[in-house]
Amino acid sequence: MASLCGRLAVNAVRRNVTNNIFRAYASNKVTLGDPIEHATGLEKRELLAKAAGNPNPFDIRVIKQGPGTRERPTEIPSAFDARIVGCICEEEASYVNWMWLYKGQPKRCECGHWYTLVHKAPV
């Protein structure tokens, strides 16, 4: 019986010490700095572009099709001489028609839309 009472007393003391230590750490509001301060390289350039107001610095979001004619093709921005482009030819299509697009060479999709590559400065 004495050993049981001793264990209960030790557990109660441990619980109180642990809670007090936790409260002491919780009261100190330690925060990490701004993520831009910790980032380096390409990640930092991406965060700086987003902070400057460009939510799509790598042009990976969907581009709405323009008229898509040979005279006025849909312009696809790229910092390189070639880019792979996906066209959803029909609204209800369950696949994407992928094609390579090269700078200075407008290309026609199977559905009839025309695309051209235009230069964009890299991030």
CNS distance restraints for C-alpha pairs under 8 A (distance, minus, plus):
assign (resid   1 and name CA) (resid   5 and name CA) 6.32 0.50 0.50
assign (resid   2 and name CA) (resid   6 and name CA) 6.13 0.50 0.50
assign (resid   3 and name CA) (resid   7 and name CA) 6.20 0.50 0.50
assign (resid   4 and name CA) (resid   8 and name CA) 6.28 0.50 0.50
assign (resid   5 and name CA) (resid   9 and name CA) 6.18 0.50 0.50
assign (resid   6 and name CA) (resid  10 and name CA) 6.21 0.50 0.50
assign (resid   7 and name CA) (resid  11 and name CA) 6.11 0.50 0.50
assign (resid   8 and name CA) (resid  12 and name CA) 6.15 0.50 0.50
assign (resid   9 and name CA) (resid  13 and name CA) 6.26 0.50 0.50
assign (resid  10 and name CA) (resid  14 and name CA) 6.18 0.50 0.50
assign (resid  11 and name CA) (resid  15 and name CA) 6.10 0.50 0.50
assign (resid  12 and name CA) (resid  16 and name CA) 6.34 0.50 0.50
assign (resid  13 and name CA) (resid  17 and name CA) 6.20 0.50 0.50
assign (resid  14 and name CA) (resid  18 and name CA) 6.04 0.50 0.50
assign (resid  15 and name CA) (resid  19 and name CA) 6.15 0.50 0.50
assign (resid  16 and name CA) (resid  20 and name CA) 6.09 0.50 0.50
assign (resid  17 and name CA) (resid  21 and name CA) 6.19 0.50 0.50
assign (resid  18 and name CA) (resid  22 and name CA) 6.15 0.50 0.50
assign (resid  19 and name CA) (resid  23 and name CA) 6.15 0.50 0.50
assign (resid  20 and name CA) (resid  24 and name CA) 6.22 0.50 0.50
assign (resid  21 and name CA) (resid  25 and name CA) 6.38 0.50 0.50
assign (resid  22 and name CA) (resid  26 and name CA) 6.01 0.50 0.50
assign (resid  23 and name CA) (resid  27 and name CA) 6.09 0.50 0.50
assign (resid  24 and name CA) (resid  28 and name CA) 6.92 0.50 0.50
assign (resid  33 and name CA) (resid  37 and name CA) 6.69 0.50 0.50
assign (resid  33 and name CA) (resid  38 and name CA) 7.50 0.50 0.50
assign (resid  34 and name CA) (resid  38 and name CA) 7.09 0.50 0.50
assign (resid  35 and name CA) (resid  39 and name CA) 6.16 0.50 0.50
assign (resid  36 and name CA) (resid  44 and name CA) 6.10 0.50 0.50
assign (resid  36 and name CA) (resid  47 and name CA) 6.45 0.50 0.50
assign (resid  36 and name CA) (resid  48 and name CA) 7.33 0.50 0.50
assign (resid  39 and name CA) (resid  43 and name CA) 6.04 0.50 0.50
assign (resid  39 and name CA) (resid  44 and name CA) 4.89 0.50 0.50
assign (resid  40 and name CA) (resid  44 and name CA) 4.89 0.50 0.50
assign (resid  40 and name CA) (resid  45 and name CA) 7.85 0.50 0.50
assign (resid  41 and name CA) (resid  45 and name CA) 6.54 0.50 0.50
assign (resid  42 and name CA) (resid  46 and name CA) 6.18 0.50 0.50
assign (resid  43 and name CA) (resid  47 and name CA) 6.28 0.50 0.50
assign (resid  44 and name CA) (resid  48 and name CA) 6.10 0.50 0.50
assign (resid  45 and name CA) (resid  49 and name CA) 6.09 0.50 0.50
assign (resid  45 and name CA) (resid 123 and name CA) 6.64 0.50 0.50
assign (resid  46 and name CA) (resid  50 and name CA) 6.26 0.50 0.50
assign (resid  46 and name CA) (resid  57 and name CA) 6.50 0.50 0.50
assign (resid  46 and name CA) (resid 123 and name CA) 7.18 0.50 0.50
assign (resid  47 and name CA) (resid  51 and name CA) 6.11 0.50 0.50
assign (resid  48 and name CA) (resid  52 and name CA) 6.13 0.50 0.50
assign (resid  49 and name CA) (resid  53 and name CA) 6.54 0.50 0.50
assign (resid  49 and name CA) (resid  54 and name CA) 5.48 0.50 0.50
assign (resid  49 and name CA) (resid  55 and name CA) 7.44 0.50 0.50
assign (resid  49 and name CA) (resid  57 and name CA) 6.31 0.50 0.50
assign (resid  49 and name CA) (resid 123 and name CA) 7.56 0.50 0.50
assign (resid  50 and name CA) (resid  54 and name CA) 4.80 0.50 0.50
assign (resid  50 and name CA) (resid  55 and name CA) 5.05 0.50 0.50
assign (resid  50 and name CA) (resid  56 and name CA) 7.47 0.50 0.50
assign (resid  50 and name CA) (resid  57 and name CA) 7.14 0.50 0.50
assign (resid  56 and name CA) (resid  60 and name CA) 6.90 0.50 0.50
assign (resid  56 and name CA) (resid  61 and name CA) 6.93 0.50 0.50
assign (resid  57 and name CA) (resid 123 and name CA) 6.40 0.50 0.50
assign (resid  58 and name CA) (resid 123 and name CA) 7.08 0.50 0.50
assign (resid  59 and name CA) (resid  77 and name CA) 7.28 0.50 0.50
assign (resid  59 and name CA) (resid  78 and name CA) 7.87 0.50 0.50
assign (resid  63 and name CA) (resid  76 and name CA) 7.73 0.50 0.50
assign (resid  65 and name CA) (resid  74 and name CA) 5.82 0.50 0.50
assign (resid  66 and name CA) (resid  72 and name CA) 7.92 0.50 0.50
assign (resid  66 and name CA) (resid  73 and name CA) 6.97 0.50 0.50
assign (resid  66 and name CA) (resid  74 and name CA) 4.99 0.50 0.50
assign (resid  66 and name CA) (resid  75 and name CA) 7.91 0.50 0.50
assign (resid  67 and name CA) (resid  72 and name CA) 6.39 0.50 0.50
assign (resid  67 and name CA) (resid  73 and name CA) 6.60 0.50 0.50
assign (resid  67 and name CA) (resid  74 and name CA) 6.73 0.50 0.50
assign (resid  67 and name CA) (resid 113 and name CA) 7.96 0.50 0.50
assign (resid  68 and name CA) (resid  72 and name CA) 6.06 0.50 0.50
assign (resid  68 and name CA) (resid  73 and name CA) 4.40 0.50 0.50
assign (resid  68 and name CA) (resid  74 and name CA) 5.19 0.50 0.50
assign (resid  68 and name CA) (resid 112 and name CA) 7.77 0.50 0.50
assign (resid  68 and name CA) (resid 113 and name CA) 4.60 0.50 0.50
assign (resid  68 and name CA) (resid 114 and name CA) 4.73 0.50 0.50
assign (resid  68 and name CA) (resid 115 and name CA) 6.73 0.50 0.50
assign (resid  69 and name CA) (resid  73 and name CA) 5.16 0.50 0.50
assign (resid  69 and name CA) (resid  74 and name CA) 7.92 0.50 0.50
assign (resid  69 and name CA) (resid 113 and name CA) 6.32 0.50 0.50
assign (resid  69 and name CA) (resid 114 and name CA) 5.63 0.50 0.50
assign (resid  70 and name CA) (resid 106 and name CA) 7.89 0.50 0.50
assign (resid  70 and name CA) (resid 114 and name CA) 5.85 0.50 0.50
assign (resid  72 and name CA) (resid 114 and name CA) 7.94 0.50 0.50
assign (resid  73 and name CA) (resid 106 and name CA) 7.52 0.50 0.50
assign (resid  73 and name CA) (resid 113 and name CA) 7.43 0.50 0.50
assign (resid  73 and name CA) (resid 114 and name CA) 4.82 0.50 0.50
assign (resid  73 and name CA) (resid 115 and name CA) 4.92 0.50 0.50
assign (resid  73 and name CA) (resid 116 and name CA) 6.05 0.50 0.50
assign (resid  74 and name CA) (resid 113 and name CA) 7.87 0.50 0.50
assign (resid  74 and name CA) (resid 114 and name CA) 6.25 0.50 0.50
assign (resid  74 and name CA) (resid 115 and name CA) 4.74 0.50 0.50
assign (resid  74 and name CA) (resid 116 and name CA) 6.25 0.50 0.50
assign (resid  75 and name CA) (resid 115 and name CA) 6.00 0.50 0.50
assign (resid  75 and name CA) (resid 116 and name CA) 5.18 0.50 0.50
assign (resid  75 and name CA) (resid 117 and name CA) 5.89 0.50 0.50
assign (resid  75 and name CA) (resid 118 and name CA) 6.22 0.50 0.50
assign (resid  76 and name CA) (resid 115 and name CA) 6.94 0.50 0.50
assign (resid  76 and name CA) (resid 116 and name CA) 6.06 0.50 0.50
assign (resid  76 and name CA) (resid 117 and name CA) 4.92 0.50 0.50
assign (resid  76 and name CA) (resid 118 and name CA) 5.93 0.50 0.50
assign (resid  77 and name CA) (resid 117 and name CA) 5.94 0.50 0.50
assign (resid  77 and name CA) (resid 118 and name CA) 4.95 0.50 0.50
assign (resid  77 and name CA) (resid 119 and name CA) 5.80 0.50 0.50
assign (resid  77 and name CA) (resid 120 and name CA) 5.54 0.50 0.50
assign (resid  78 and name CA) (resid  82 and name CA) 7.57 0.50 0.50
assign (resid  78 and name CA) (resid  83 and name CA) 6.89 0.50 0.50
assign (resid  78 and name CA) (resid 117 and name CA) 6.63 0.50 0.50
assign (resid  78 and name CA) (resid 118 and name CA) 6.23 0.50 0.50
assign (resid  78 and name CA) (resid 119 and name CA) 5.40 0.50 0.50
assign (resid  78 and name CA) (resid 120 and name CA) 5.26 0.50 0.50
assign (resid  78 and name CA) (resid 121 and name CA) 7.81 0.50 0.50
assign (resid  78 and name CA) (resid 122 and name CA) 7.99 0.50 0.50
assign (resid  79 and name CA) (resid 119 and name CA) 5.71 0.50 0.50
assign (resid  79 and name CA) (resid 120 and name CA) 5.02 0.50 0.50
assign (resid  79 and name CA) (resid 121 and name CA) 5.64 0.50 0.50
assign (resid  79 and name CA) (resid 122 and name CA) 5.30 0.50 0.50
assign (resid  80 and name CA) (resid 119 and name CA) 7.52 0.50 0.50
assign (resid  81 and name CA) (resid 102 and name CA) 5.87 0.50 0.50
assign (resid  81 and name CA) (resid 103 and name CA) 5.19 0.50 0.50
assign (resid  82 and name CA) (resid 100 and name CA) 6.85 0.50 0.50
assign (resid  82 and name CA) (resid 101 and name CA) 5.55 0.50 0.50
assign (resid  82 and name CA) (resid 102 and name CA) 4.40 0.50 0.50
assign (resid  82 and name CA) (resid 103 and name CA) 6.11 0.50 0.50
assign (resid  82 and name CA) (resid 117 and name CA) 7.71 0.50 0.50
assign (resid  83 and name CA) (resid 100 and name CA) 5.81 0.50 0.50
assign (resid  83 and name CA) (resid 101 and name CA) 5.31 0.50 0.50
assign (resid  83 and name CA) (resid 102 and name CA) 6.65 0.50 0.50
assign (resid  83 and name CA) (resid 117 and name CA) 7.90 0.50 0.50
assign (resid  84 and name CA) (resid  98 and name CA) 6.82 0.50 0.50
assign (resid  84 and name CA) (resid  99 and name CA) 5.67 0.50 0.50
assign (resid  84 and name CA) (resid 100 and name CA) 4.44 0.50 0.50
assign (resid  84 and name CA) (resid 101 and name CA) 5.97 0.50 0.50
assign (resid  85 and name CA) (resid  98 and name CA) 5.65 0.50 0.50
assign (resid  85 and name CA) (resid  99 and name CA) 5.46 0.50 0.50
assign (resid  85 and name CA) (resid 100 and name CA) 6.18 0.50 0.50
assign (resid  85 and name CA) (resid 101 and name CA) 6.73 0.50 0.50
assign (resid  86 and name CA) (resid  96 and name CA) 5.80 0.50 0.50
assign (resid  86 and name CA) (resid  97 and name CA) 5.42 0.50 0.50
assign (resid  86 and name CA) (resid  98 and name CA) 4.32 0.50 0.50
assign (resid  86 and name CA) (resid  99 and name CA) 6.42 0.50 0.50
assign (resid  87 and name CA) (resid  96 and name CA) 5.69 0.50 0.50
assign (resid  87 and name CA) (resid  97 and name CA) 5.10 0.50 0.50
assign (resid  87 and name CA) (resid  98 and name CA) 6.38 0.50 0.50
assign (resid  87 and name CA) (resid 109 and name CA) 7.45 0.50 0.50
assign (resid  88 and name CA) (resid  93 and name CA) 6.62 0.50 0.50
assign (resid  88 and name CA) (resid  95 and name CA) 6.97 0.50 0.50
assign (resid  88 and name CA) (resid  96 and name CA) 5.04 0.50 0.50
assign (resid  88 and name CA) (resid  97 and name CA) 6.23 0.50 0.50
assign (resid  89 and name CA) (resid  93 and name CA) 6.96 0.50 0.50
assign (resid  89 and name CA) (resid  96 and name CA) 7.48 0.50 0.50
assign (resid  89 and name CA) (resid  97 and name CA) 7.17 0.50 0.50
assign (resid  89 and name CA) (resid 110 and name CA) 7.73 0.50 0.50
assign (resid  89 and name CA) (resid 111 and name CA) 5.57 0.50 0.50
assign (resid  97 and name CA) (resid 109 and name CA) 7.95 0.50 0.50
assign (resid  99 and name CA) (resid 109 and name CA) 7.85 0.50 0.50
assign (resid 101 and name CA) (resid 105 and name CA) 7.38 0.50 0.50
assign (resid 101 and name CA) (resid 106 and name CA) 7.45 0.50 0.50
assign (resid 101 and name CA) (resid 107 and name CA) 6.66 0.50 0.50
assign (resid 101 and name CA) (resid 115 and name CA) 7.66 0.50 0.50
assign (resid 101 and name CA) (resid 116 and name CA) 7.01 0.50 0.50
assign (resid 101 and name CA) (resid 117 and name CA) 6.59 0.50 0.50
assign (resid 102 and name CA) (resid 106 and name CA) 7.55 0.50 0.50
assign (resid 102 and name CA) (resid 116 and name CA) 7.69 0.50 0.50
assign (resid 102 and name CA) (resid 117 and name CA) 6.42 0.50 0.50
assign (resid 103 and name CA) (resid 116 and name CA) 7.14 0.50 0.50
assign (resid 103 and name CA) (resid 117 and name CA) 5.09 0.50 0.50
assign (resid 103 and name CA) (resid 118 and name CA) 6.90 0.50 0.50
assign (resid 104 and name CA) (resid 116 and name CA) 7.25 0.50 0.50
assign (resid 104 and name CA) (resid 117 and name CA) 6.88 0.50 0.50
assign (resid 105 and name CA) (resid 116 and name CA) 6.66 0.50 0.50
assign (resid 105 and name CA) (resid 117 and name CA) 7.69 0.50 0.50
assign (resid 106 and name CA) (resid 114 and name CA) 6.65 0.50 0.50
assign (resid 106 and name CA) (resid 115 and name CA) 5.57 0.50 0.50
assign (resid 106 and name CA) (resid 116 and name CA) 4.48 0.50 0.50
assign (resid 106 and name CA) (resid 117 and name CA) 7.29 0.50 0.50
assign (resid 107 and name CA) (resid 114 and name CA) 5.56 0.50 0.50
assign (resid 107 and name CA) (resid 115 and name CA) 5.38 0.50 0.50
assign (resid 107 and name CA) (resid 116 and name CA) 6.47 0.50 0.50
assign (resid 108 and name CA) (resid 112 and name CA) 5.93 0.50 0.50
assign (resid 108 and name CA) (resid 113 and name CA) 5.63 0.50 0.50
assign (resid 108 and name CA) (resid 114 and name CA) 4.36 0.50 0.50
assign (resid 108 and name CA) (resid 115 and name CA) 6.37 0.50 0.50
assign (resid 109 and name CA) (resid 113 and name CA) 5.40 0.50 0.50
assign (resid 109 and name CA) (resid 114 and name CA) 6.29 0.50 0.50
assign (resid 109 and name CA) (resid 115 and name CA) 7.83 0.50 0.50
